[in-house]
């Protein structure tokens, strides 16, 4: 999920091969929504970067939930 700034990620897929969707269709491996997973290859660079930001937020929220709010 970490992309060096300025790197073109149009061919990089954030999948970590740990796919498991939760009840909201969020992958607990990469933290993309199912719709984002399906659309990844046709997303623009800006859309992918926005998706990375959402993925980071989702991962932080998931980790906070697991730790009882203390991350």
Buried (B, 14 or more C-beta within 10 A) or exposed (E): EEEEEEEEBEEEEBEEEEEEBEEEEBBEBBBBBEEBBEBBEEBEEEEBEEBBEBBEEBBEEBEEEEEEEEE
